[in-house]
Amino acid sequence: MTEKALRLGTRRSKLAMAQSGQVADAVSQVTGRPVELVEITTYGDTSREHLAQIGGTGVFVAALRDALLRGEVDFAVHSLKDLPTAQHEGLVVAAIPEREDPRDVVVARDARKLTDLPRGARVGTGAPRRMAQLNAYARTHGMEIETVPIRGNVDTRIGYVRSGELDAVVLAAAGLNRVGRIDEVTDFLSVDTVLPAPGQGALAVECAADNASLIAALAELDDSFTRAAVTAERSLLAALEAGCSAPVGALADLLADGQTVKEMRLRGVVGTTDGSTLVQLSTTGPVPETHEAALALGGELAAEMLAQGAAGLMGERAQ
Ligand SMILES: NCc1[nH]cc(CCC(=O)O)c1CC(=O)O
């Protein structure tokens, strides 16, 4: 007799289906149960407005969470960078699997890199965080680029380059990896040039807080370092009182001495979308052993950034 299938709620975009499918396989392996994908449409999928205009964080996750709370599905997979930082009543992030490449990348015509885009190049991105850092880079490197707000799925965005409407678009490497289009990248951006969004490249597997047996099974997919890193990054975002459409970048990584891991470093950036002002800081501390320690690392860096005027740079944020 086969066991009853677990129901995985997912958006139907190619990216969501790819990452849900990946987690479905892993969950099936640890539970020995089949996993069935249940497609759910979210406001973020149907709205034509720019993300920054829709405003609220988590437009992509609200419908999935409703389905979880109503018991229509057993668990859901989110891109962690789209997940609001506030804990949601009745739900728990039961697993954060190992993060993949957190970097942003460029897909440009003529195989160009960011540094050899032509004068006046039109570069598409809907993220204020990317605009701020790309414009700051251009200003300090004597380049002239025009950042153009776009949205849509990966195919749509790359389509603007293929059609000649834009010279380049900036996307997350992780998303391109998941939909099998990483070969089209023409430049992997150093995180010193563009710091990724908090949680970028990581997934969150969420389920009902009272489903103890599923929580225990999903825990096997959890990667403790990724969890500590993204917890620190998201703590920084929360302490800046910013959301996923704010011009905030954050990345935590490990500093090692040979084979020995020494410390965790957390880097943060906030800026105006025109790139005229950036507050860019980093801090290091012992590798957090607890959730509270990871939160504290983000809180410390946020306090330093706020002391340097970070709050005043987020006036353009959506909410
Ligand atoms: N902004 C939308 C979004 N949300 C998650 C990803 C994929 C990368 C990830 O999971 O971090 C993307 C696409 C992108 O930013 O290019």
The ligand as a Tripos MOL2 file, in Angstrom:
@<TRIPOS>MOLECULE
LIG
   16    16     1     0     0
SMALL
NO_CHARGES

@<TRIPOS>ATOM
      1 N1         12.4460   39.1440   -7.6580 N.3       1 LIG1
      2 C1         11.8090   37.9310   -8.0440 C.3       1 LIG1
      3 C2         12.6130   36.7210   -7.7090 C.ar      1 LIG1
      4 N2         12.4120   36.0670   -6.5480 N.ar      1 LIG1
      5 C3         13.2840   35.0130   -6.4890 C.ar      1 LIG1
      6 C4         14.0430   35.0170   -7.6430 C.ar      1 LIG1
      7 C5         15.0570   33.9930   -7.9470 C.3       1 LIG1
      8 C6         16.3060   34.0820   -7.1220 C.3       1 LIG1
      9 C7         16.1730   33.7010   -5.6840 C.2       1 LIG1
     10 O1         15.4890   32.7150   -5.3400 O.co2     1 LIG1
     11 O2         16.8000   34.3470   -4.8510 O.co2     1 LIG1
     12 C8         13.6250   36.1070   -8.4300 C.ar      1 LIG1
     13 C9         14.1210   36.4780   -9.7670 C.3       1 LIG1
     14 C10        15.2220   37.5100   -9.8000 C.2       1 LIG1
     15 O3         15.3800   38.3310   -8.8720 O.co2     1 LIG1
     16 O4         15.9550   37.5460  -10.7990 O.co2     1 LIG1
@<TRIPOS>BOND
     1     1     2 1
     2     2     3 1
     3     3     4 ar
     4     3    12 ar
     5     4     5 ar
     6     5     6 ar
     7     6     7 1
     8     6    12 ar
     9     7     8 1
    10     8     9 1
    11     9    10 2
    12     9    11 1
    13    12    13 1
    14    13    14 1
    15    14    15 2
    16    14    16 1
@<TRIPOS>SUBSTRUCTURE
     1 LIG1         1 GROUP 0 **** ****
